[in-house]
């Protein structure tokens, strides 16, 4: 006898693997971020004292912003997401690394964020589509099994009716009118 428990399509294994990979990457980012913040750093020197030095020396402190034309090291304006042009133009501002200006950094981060969002949406779409296709296949299989079962039932019912008719004829109980009572014969 076949088991009536529906099996999951093999495509859902692919979807599960995709979710597992994204979860692993997310956990790795969290662990690295915790590892970096766990060690206390010595008190940094104020950014203003690093003016007229070098970009590399200024950016040793992550709260500092280097302005290339004026060679000023200043505290990053934390109240604003982007430093205003009155402080330093975006294409002359350096933050984090000296070889990338702030404008390129913003564009690059935006593109990477867009790619990640699109990748997540595509994965979600594929997983939903895989599930839908698998459900359709399961529904079609169940429908075929139901039709086959009904056909076997009908066949058995017909065979049983033939056997009963043969027995009735053998013992002289056959009726011309199937709606007449048995006592009339």
C-alpha positions as CSV (number, residue, x, y, z in Angstrom):
1,X,0.0,0.0,0.0
2,X,1.4,3.4,-0.9
3,X,1.8,6.1,1.7
4,X,-0.6,9.0,1.3
5,X,1.8,11.5,2.9
6,X,2.7,14.0,0.2
7,X,6.4,14.4,-0.5
8,X,8.1,17.8,-0.9
9,X,9.5,18.6,-4.2
10,X,13.3,18.6,-4.6
11,X,13.3,22.3,-5.5
12,X,12.4,23.2,-1.9
13,X,15.7,21.7,-0.9
14,X,17.4,24.3,-3.1
15,X,15.3,27.1,-1.5
16,X,16.1,25.8,1.9
17,X,19.8,25.8,1.0
18,X,19.6,29.4,-0.2
19,X,18.0,30.5,3.1
20,X,20.7,28.6,5.0
21,X,23.4,30.4,3.0
22,X,21.9,33.9,3.7
23,X,21.5,33.0,7.4
24,X,25.1,31.9,7.6
25,X,26.4,35.1,6.0
26,X,24.2,37.2,8.3
27,X,25.5,35.3,11.4
28,X,29.1,35.7,10.2
29,X,28.6,39.5,9.8
30,X,27.1,39.7,13.3
31,X,30.0,37.7,14.9
32,X,32.6,39.8,13.1
33,X,30.9,43.0,14.2
34,X,30.8,41.7,17.8
35,X,34.4,40.7,17.7
36,X,35.5,44.1,16.5
37,X,33.5,46.0,19.1
38,X,34.5,43.6,22.0
39,X,38.0,45.0,22.3
40,X,38.2,48.4,24.0
41,X,40.4,50.8,22.2
42,X,42.6,53.4,23.9
43,X,41.1,56.9,24.0
44,X,41.7,58.4,20.6
45,X,43.3,61.8,20.1
46,X,40.9,64.5,19.0
47,X,40.5,64.8,15.2
48,X,41.3,68.6,15.2
49,X,44.9,67.8,16.5
50,X,45.6,65.7,13.4
51,X,45.0,68.5,11.0
52,X,47.9,69.4,8.6
53,X,49.3,65.8,9.0
54,X,48.3,63.1,6.5
55,X,45.1,61.5,5.5
56,X,46.2,58.0,6.8
57,X,47.0,59.5,10.2
58,X,43.7,61.3,10.4
59,X,41.6,58.3,9.5
60,X,43.1,56.1,12.1
61,X,40.2,57.3,14.2
62,X,36.9,56.3,12.7
63,X,35.1,59.4,13.9
64,X,37.4,61.6,11.8
65,X,36.8,63.1,8.4
66,X,39.7,64.2,6.2
67,X,39.2,67.1,3.7
68,X,41.9,66.9,1.0
69,X,42.1,70.5,-0.3
70,X,42.3,72.1,3.2
71,X,44.2,69.2,4.7
72,X,41.9,69.4,7.7
73,X,41.0,66.5,10.0
74,X,37.7,67.1,11.7
75,X,35.1,65.2,13.6
76,X,32.5,63.6,11.4
77,X,29.3,65.6,11.6
78,X,27.2,62.8,13.2
79,X,24.0,64.8,13.2
80,X,24.0,64.6,9.4
81,X,24.1,61.4,7.4
82,X,26.3,63.1,4.8
83,X,28.7,65.8,5.6
84,X,27.4,69.2,4.4
85,X,29.3,70.9,1.5
86,X,30.1,73.8,3.9
87,X,32.3,71.4,5.9
88,X,33.9,69.7,2.8
89,X,32.7,68.9,-0.7
90,X,31.8,65.2,-1.0
91,X,34.3,64.5,-3.8
92,X,37.1,65.9,-1.6
93,X,36.0,64.2,1.7
94,X,37.6,61.0,2.9
95,X,36.3,58.7,5.5
96,X,37.4,55.2,6.4
97,X,40.0,55.0,3.7
98,X,42.1,57.6,2.0
99,X,41.9,56.2,-1.6
100,X,38.1,56.5,-1.9
101,X,36.4,59.8,-1.8
102,X,33.1,60.0,0.0
103,X,31.0,60.4,-3.2
104,X,32.4,57.2,-4.7
105,X,31.9,55.4,-1.3
106,X,28.2,56.5,-1.2
107,X,27.6,55.4,-4.8
108,X,29.4,52.0,-4.3
109,X,27.5,51.3,-1.0
110,X,24.2,52.2,-2.7
111,X,24.9,49.9,-5.6
112,X,25.9,47.0,-3.3
113,X,22.8,47.6,-1.2
114,X,20.6,47.5,-4.3
115,X,22.3,44.3,-5.6
116,X,21.7,42.6,-2.2
117,X,18.1,43.7,-2.1
118,X,17.5,42.5,-5.6
119,X,19.2,39.2,-4.8
120,X,17.0,38.6,-1.8
121,X,13.9,39.5,-3.8
122,X,14.9,37.1,-6.6
123,X,15.5,34.3,-4.0
124,X,12.2,34.9,-2.4
125,X,10.4,34.9,-5.8
126,X,12.2,31.7,-6.8
127,X,11.3,30.0,-3.5
128,X,7.7,31.0,-3.9
129,X,7.6,29.8,-7.5
130,X,9.3,26.5,-6.5
131,X,6.7,25.9,-3.9
132,X,3.8,26.7,-6.3
133,X,5.2,24.4,-8.9
134,X,5.7,21.6,-6.3
135,X,2.2,22.1,-5.0
136,X,0.7,21.9,-8.5
137,X,2.6,18.7,-9.2
138,X,1.4,17.3,-5.9
139,X,-2.2,18.3,-6.6
140,X,-2.0,16.7,-10.1
141,X,-0.6,13.5,-8.6
142,X,-3.3,13.4,-5.9
143,X,-6.0,14.0,-8.6
144,X,-4.6,11.1,-10.7
145,X,-4.6,8.8,-7.7
146,X,-8.2,9.8,-6.9
147,X,-9.4,9.2,-10.4
148,X,-7.6,5.8,-10.5
149,X,-9.2,4.9,-7.1
150,X,-12.7,5.8,-8.3
151,X,-12.2,3.8,-11.6
152,X,-11.2,0.7,-9.6
153,X,-14.2,1.2,-7.3
154,X,-16.5,1.5,-10.2
155,X,-15.0,-1.6,-11.8
156,X,-15.4,-3.6,-8.6
157,X,-19.0,-2.4,-8.2
158,X,-19.8,-3.5,-11.8
159,X,-18.1,-6.9,-11.2
160,X,-20.1,-7.4,-8.0
161,X,-23.4,-6.5,-9.8
162,X,-22.6,-9.0,-12.5
163,X,-21.9,-11.8,-9.9
164,X,-25.2,-10.9,-8.1
165,X,-27.1,-11.1,-11.4
166,X,-25.6,-14.4,-12.3
167,X,-26.6,-15.8,-8.9
168,X,-30.1,-14.5,-9.3
169,X,-30.4,-16.2,-12.7
170,X,-29.0,-19.4,-11.4
171,X,-31.6,-19.6,-8.6
172,X,-34.4,-18.2,-10.7
173,X,-34.7,-14.9,-8.9
174,X,-34.0,-12.8,-12.0
175,X,-36.3,-9.9,-12.5
176,X,-37.5,-8.4,-15.7
177,X,-38.3,-5.1,-14.1
178,X,-35.6,-4.1,-11.6
179,X,-38.2,-2.0,-9.7
180,X,-40.6,-4.9,-9.1
181,X,-40.8,-6.6,-5.7
182,X,-39.2,-10.0,-5.1
183,X,-42.6,-11.4,-3.9
184,X,-44.2,-11.0,-7.3
185,X,-42.4,-14.0,-8.9
